[in-house]
Amino acid sequence: MNECSIAIVGATGAVGEVFLRIVEERDFPARSIRLCASERSVGKRLRVKGEEIEVELATPKLLSEVDFAFIAASTAVSRELAPLAAKNGAVAIDDSSAFRMEADVPLVVPEVNGEDLDGHRGIVSIPNCTTTPLVMALKPLHEQNAVRRVIASTYQSVTGTGAAARREMEEQSRAALEGRKVSAEVYPHQIAFNVLPHVEPFWENGYTNEEMKMQNETRKIMHAPNIRVSATCVRVPVAISHSEAVNVEFSEPISPGEVREILAGAAGIRLVDDPQSNVYPMPIEADGEDEVLVGRIRSDLALDNGVAMWLSCDNLRKGAALNSIQIAEEMMERGLLRR
Ligand SMILES: NC(=O)c1ccc[n+]([C@@H]2O[C@H](COP(=O)([O-])OP(=O)(O)OC[C@H]3O[C@@H](n4cnc5c(N)ncnc54)[C@H](OP(=O)(O)O)[C@@H]3O)[C@@H](O)[C@H]2O)c1
């Protein structure tokens, strides 16, 4: 692979911290690394690949000097900086929802639809961190037996909301255990020792934005506009890794054994499925791992041609930073850079 120059925007955040770790772990071929965050963090020094790098503002000049701008800040920041990066000749790989559903922006999980990177116009989006593991499990099955509908219930960690949410859960836990007053700022209610059936704002149809993303992004990534997804997204007091209970209805009959066999050979999936020995995916096992862990595979008793399964995936790695870095690696391999 050739070398490239990169900027990580949001380097001080929950996803940003993991970006730095993965760049180091994979020895990502970056000849120059620029780290950006808000004005609050300018001048801070962060360590990457044995080097101390000072945090800067993501100016147009800086964006004109990099091949890739990995943007993991906020939707508002992405809306401003991704087009600027693209205009200045970089490829913006964006973690926010700002551009995911735009027709000319590829929404990519390399194991599922890497070919969608062809013809990109300078902005590539990654999916929401609940959609990524879902499509990774669904796509290899869909290729054998078309998926008709999916019912998914998620158990999402607090780092899905960012570093501040993790601090809030930890502080609330201490306060609750010490009998002090618990206050909530990031979420509308206490998250410690609680679950919230509420991830992102509600739509008029009663679903939340996160739940609608699971349907809309799944359809776009899998090129399957007729798949129906009904999701209930729930925030749980877990630090890292999202889990999902997934019930899938296929077009034709399929056995749990066939599902296991297909998923055993699928890229980025690890079967963790021996319930008799208490072996199944759990967020603490997925934390720090690159693969999506899948288990509890069984026939669905309520759906025709249905299979039920359970998965866990590190939302900061495959759900965010790792997926972005894999996209950049694939673009380099296939000569899809713009400079
Ligand atoms: N967390 C996940 O699991 C996950 C998964 C998929 C996608 N995403 C997306 O990834 C993005 C980052 O999420 P996160 O969880 O890492 O959030 P976070 O922990 O709140 O971090 C936000 C980062 O954005 C930086 N930032 C804020 N304003 C900025 C500005 N004006 N210019 C440049 N940088 C700015 C912050 O810098 P300061 O430290 O200086 O404030 C911080 O580094 C979001 O768009 C999110 O939707 C997150």
The ligand as an SDF file (V2000), in Angstrom:
LIG
                    3D

 48 52  0  0  0  0  0  0  0  0999 V2000
  -19.4830    6.9200   19.4620 N   0  0  0  0  0  0  0  0  0  0  0  0
  -19.8220    6.0110   18.5700 C   0  0  0  0  0  0  0  0  0  0  0  0
  -19.9920    4.8290   18.8690 O   0  0  0  0  0  0  0  0  0  0  0  0
  -20.0030    6.4150   17.1490 C   0  0  0  0  0  0  0  0  0  0  0  0
  -20.2290    5.4380   16.1810 C   0  0  0  0  0  0  0  0  0  0  0  0
  -20.4290    5.8310   14.8350 C   0  0  0  0  0  0  0  0  0  0  0  0
  -20.3860    7.1600   14.5280 C   0  0  0  0  0  0  0  0  0  0  0  0
  -20.1630    8.0980   15.5080 N   0  0  0  0  0  0  0  0  0  0  0  0
  -20.0910    9.4960   15.1270 C   0  0  0  0  0  0  0  0  0  0  0  0
  -18.7480    9.9240   15.3520 O   0  0  0  0  0  0  0  0  0  0  0  0
  -18.7440   11.3010   15.7180 C   0  0  0  0  0  0  0  0  0  0  0  0
  -17.9390   11.4760   17.0220 C   0  0  0  0  0  0  0  0  0  0  0  0
  -18.5480   10.7710   18.0630 O   0  0  0  0  0  0  0  0  0  0  0  0
  -17.8500   10.5940   19.5030 P   0  0  0  0  0  0  0  0  0  0  0  0
  -18.6700    9.5610   20.1700 O   0  0  0  0  0  0  0  0  0  0  0  0
  -16.3890   10.4230   19.3870 O   0  0  0  0  0  0  0  0  0  0  0  0
  -18.1590   12.0380   20.1720 O   0  0  0  0  0  0  0  0  0  0  0  0
  -17.3650   12.7750   21.3530 P   0  0  0  0  0  0  0  0  0  0  0  0
  -16.7260   11.8080   22.2830 O   0  0  0  0  0  0  0  0  0  0  0  0
  -18.3470   13.7370   21.9180 O   0  0  0  0  0  0  0  0  0  0  0  0
  -16.2040   13.5890   20.6200 O   0  0  0  0  0  0  0  0  0  0  0  0
  -16.4610   14.7000   19.8070 C   0  0  0  0  0  0  0  0  0  0  0  0
  -15.1690   15.1820   19.2030 C   0  0  0  0  0  0  0  0  0  0  0  0
  -15.4830   16.2480   18.2980 O   0  0  0  0  0  0  0  0  0  0  0  0
  -14.6220   17.3430   18.5750 C   0  0  0  0  0  0  0  0  0  0  0  0
  -15.2270   18.6140   18.1640 N   0  0  0  0  0  0  0  0  0  0  0  0
  -16.2800   19.2570   18.7180 C   0  0  0  0  0  0  0  0  0  0  0  0
  -16.4960   20.4260   18.0690 N   0  0  0  0  0  0  0  0  0  0  0  0
  -15.5740   20.4970   17.0760 C   0  0  0  0  0  0  0  0  0  0  0  0
  -15.2800   21.4510   16.0600 C   0  0  0  0  0  0  0  0  0  0  0  0
  -15.9950   22.5780   15.9460 N   0  0  0  0  0  0  0  0  0  0  0  0
  -14.2550   21.2170   15.2180 N   0  0  0  0  0  0  0  0  0  0  0  0
  -13.5240   20.0760   15.3150 C   0  0  0  0  0  0  0  0  0  0  0  0
  -13.7510   19.1350   16.2660 N   0  0  0  0  0  0  0  0  0  0  0  0
  -14.7650   19.3450   17.1350 C   0  0  0  0  0  0  0  0  0  0  0  0
  -14.4160   17.2610   20.0670 C   0  0  0  0  0  0  0  0  0  0  0  0
  -13.2940   18.0540   20.4300 O   0  0  0  0  0  0  0  0  0  0  0  0
  -13.1140   18.6710   21.9180 P   0  0  0  0  0  0  0  0  0  0  0  0
  -12.5600   17.5630   22.7590 O   0  0  0  0  0  0  0  0  0  0  0  0
  -12.1470   19.7670   21.6790 O   0  0  0  0  0  0  0  0  0  0  0  0
  -14.4670   19.1250   22.3650 O   0  0  0  0  0  0  0  0  0  0  0  0
  -14.1850   15.7640   20.2090 C   0  0  0  0  0  0  0  0  0  0  0  0
  -12.8660   15.4500   19.7940 O   0  0  0  0  0  0  0  0  0  0  0  0
  -20.2130   11.7180   15.7880 C   0  0  0  0  0  0  0  0  0  0  0  0
  -20.5730   12.3110   14.5690 O   0  0  0  0  0  0  0  0  0  0  0  0
  -20.9370   10.4120   15.9720 C   0  0  0  0  0  0  0  0  0  0  0  0
  -22.2630   10.4630   15.4850 O   0  0  0  0  0  0  0  0  0  0  0  0
  -19.9600    7.7540   16.7760 C   0  0  0  0  0  0  0  0  0  0  0  0
  1  2  1  0
  2  3  2  0
  2  4  1  0
  4  5  1  0
  4 48  2  0
  5  6  2  0
  6  7  1  0
  7  8  2  0
  8  9  1  0
  8 48  1  0
  9 10  1  0
  9 46  1  0
 10 11  1  0
 11 12  1  0
 11 44  1  0
 12 13  1  0
 13 14  1  0
 14 15  2  0
 14 16  1  0
 14 17  1  0
 17 18  1  0
 18 19  2  0
 18 20  1  0
 18 21  1  0
 21 22  1  0
 22 23  1  0
 23 24  1  0
 23 42  1  0
 24 25  1  0
 25 26  1  0
 25 36  1  0
 26 27  1  0
 26 35  1  0
 27 28  2  0
 28 29  1  0
 29 30  1  0
 29 35  2  0
 30 31  1  0
 30 32  2  0
 32 33  1  0
 33 34  2  0
 34 35  1  0
 36 37  1  0
 36 42  1  0
 37 38  1  0
 38 39  2  0
 38 40  1  0
 38 41  1  0
 42 43  1  0
 44 45  1  0
 44 46  1  0
 46 47  1  0
M  CHG  2   8   1  16  -1
M  END
$$$$
